[in-house]
Every structure is written in structure tokens, then in C-alpha cells.
Amino acid sequence: MSIAPEQVEAPARDAVLFKSSPVRTFLALFLLLMVSFALVAPLAGLLGADGSGQRWWQTAAQAAVVAALAAGAYVFSTRGSLRTWVRVSSGGLELAAQESDPIMLAWADIKHVTVRREGLKNLLEVTPVDLDRVHPVQGEEAGPPALAETPDGQSFTADLSEVWPSPRRLRRELAKHLPPDGPATAAS
């Protein structure tokens, strides 16, 4: 069981929380599938593939059911149910990625932060100056977020695909706290 951000006291009053939201993910996927249907249905009608004799609203209702089932299956899948949260404040950066225990890094303990796209995913990479300067916030059951080898060294990684507000907003929040020309930067 992961630790929710509400169970951890924020290190500063100006904290901004970014966390995965199954409801928002469901709505985003549902709307994306319905827009896809709305774009493809007229093309199928023009190509003569709509010879079923169904009224438009029946086909739209079927599309809504399929979109709801597909979005629901994703949200409740193993990957979709993994919780991630990031909290940015003047006190530092807190991270709990894909059901890990949360960690805290003061801004002085961060060598590099990157928010980037890889295919369809948005990824956060946080490279500490030294792994000994990483502070566990609470709990020691699941362990820290996953580590990956990056050009800057070992970095904590998190999939931000389901995090709300958007990764773009996270980039802006990071830019507020990172030195503009120092070693830690927020990249796109």
C-alpha cells in the first residue's frame, strides 16, 4: 500500500501537489476515444462502410460503451492503478513513483531535474548530488522510486502520464525553484 501525499506533511506552505488521478485519466481517455469516433464515423459513412442501417445515435451509444470499457480497463489495469505523486515547494522536491515510498530532496541536494517526453509518456528524472542525501519521507516497505542510469548519473524516474495538473505545469513549478543557469534545470 502506498503512502498518499495527504499522509505526509508538506515541507513548506507553498507546496504544489501533482498526483495521478484515475478519474481524470478515465475522462481523458474516454473523451479521446469519443473524438476519434467522431472523426472516423463520417469517413466510414463516405466509404460506404455504414450499411448497417443503424441510426447515428445508436452507433454513438455503442462507441460510448466501447470507449467507457476501454478507458475503464486501462484505469484499472496494473499500470494504470500505480499511484505517483510529486510535491514541489521551497523546501524541496518530494517524489513517490509507481507505488514507491516517498523521498525528499532539498534543492541543494539535486544535481539535475528533467521532465521530458519519451514516445507517448512524460517522464521525470531527478538526479541527486549524492544518493546519501536522499531522505525517506515515511515508510520503508516498498523502497524508493526506481533508479535509472542517465547521462547525469543515477536518477530517480517517474512516469508522469497520469499526473494532474499537467507535466507542463510541473515544469513551470520546477523552474520557479531551480537556479536559471545552475546545474539543476528543467528540460522539455
N, C-alpha and C positions, 0 to 999 in steps of 0.2 A: 504494500500500500504506500503510495507516495504521499509526501507532505505537501499540503496545499499552501499557497502563499499567505492565506489568511491566518495560518497557524504559526507563521514566522513574523516576528516584529520587524518592521521596516527600519533600516539603519538611519534614515533621515526622513524629515517631514515632506520633502519634495519628491518622494518616490513615485515613479510611474511604473505601473504593472502591465506586462504583456503576457497573456496566457492563452493556452489552447482552449477553444470553445467548440464543443461538439454541436451545439445548436446552430451557431453561426456557420460552421463548416457544412452542416446539413443544408442550411438555407442557400449558401453559396453554390454548392454542387447542384442542388435542385434547380435553382434559377439558371445555372449554366446549361444544364440538360434541357430545360424548357426553351431557352433561347435557341439552342441547337435544333430542337424540334421545329420551332417557328421558322427558322431559316431553311431547313431541309424539306419540310412538308410542301411548300409551294413548288419547289423544284421537282419533287416526286410527282406532283399533280401534273406539271407541264410535260414530264416524260411519259405520262400515261400509266404510272405505277399505282395510281389511286383508283383502281377499278373495283374496289371492294363494295361500293355503294353505301358506305357509312357516311353519316353526316359529319361535318367538321368538328363539332363539339364532342362526338363520340371518340374520334381519333385523338383529340386533345386530352380527353379524360384518360384514355389509355396511356398516352405519353406521360401524363402527370403521375399515374400509378407506377409506371416503369421508372420515372425519374425519382420518385419517393423511395422505391425499393432499392435502387442503385445507390442513392445518397445515404440511405439508412444502413445499407450493407457496408459501405465504406466507413461511416462514422463508428459503427460497432465492430469493425474488423480489428485485428490485433494492432495494426499500425495506427489506425485512426483513434484507438482508445488510449494511446500512450500520451500522458499529460506532460506538457512542457510549460515552464514559465520563466520569465526573465524580469527582474526588477532593477531599474536604473535610478540612482539617486546621487546626491552629492557625497554620500558615504561610500559609494562603490557600485559594483555590479553583482547581483545575485543571480544564480542560474540553477535550475533543476530541469534536466532534459530527458525526455522519454522515460519517466518514472524513476529517475535517479534521486539520490539525496541532494538537497540544495547545497551549493557552495557560495562563498562570498569572497570577492576580491576587491580590495581598496584600489582606487585609480592608480596609485603609485606602484601597485603590485602587478599591473597589466602592461605587458610589453606591446601587444598588438590586438586589436579587435577588428574583425571583418564581418560584414553582412553582405553576402553575395548570392547570386543565382547559380544553380547547377542543374541544368535541364529544367524541369518543372518545379524544383524545390528551391526554397530560400534557406540558406544555411548561415548560422552564426558560428564564428570561430573566435575563441578567446584564448590568447597565448599569455600565460603568466610569465613574469620575470623569472620566477623560480617556483617549482611545484610545492616547495616547503612553505611558501607564502599564501597558499590557498587555505582558506578557513572553512571547515564544515560548519554549516549553519545549525543543523539539527538532524539527529538521526544518523545511524550508521548501518542501516540494513541493506540497502541496495547499492551503496557506493556512489562515488562522484559521477558526473556526466562522462560520456565516452570521450576518450582521447584519440586524436588522430595526428599523424606526423604531417606537418605543413612546412613550407619553406622557412617560417619563423621559428620552428621548433614544435614541441608537443603542444597541441591546442585542444581545449575542451570544445566539443562540437554540439550543435543543437539544430534540429530540423524546425524551421520557423514556418512551415507551410500552413499550419493551422492556427498560428498565433495572431491574436487580435489585440489592440489595433495592429495595423499592418507592419511588415518589416521595414517599409519606407519610414514610418513614424519612429520605429526603433532606431533607425539610422540617424534621424534628426536628434533624438534624445541623447544618443551616444556622442554626437558632435558637440552637444552643449557641455559635456563633461571632459572630453578628451582634449589635450593640447592641440591647437591647429597645425603646428608644424613639428610636434614632438614624435616620439617613437610609436605611440599608440594612435591609430587612425581608423575611422570608419570608412570602409570602401564599399563600392557598389558591385 
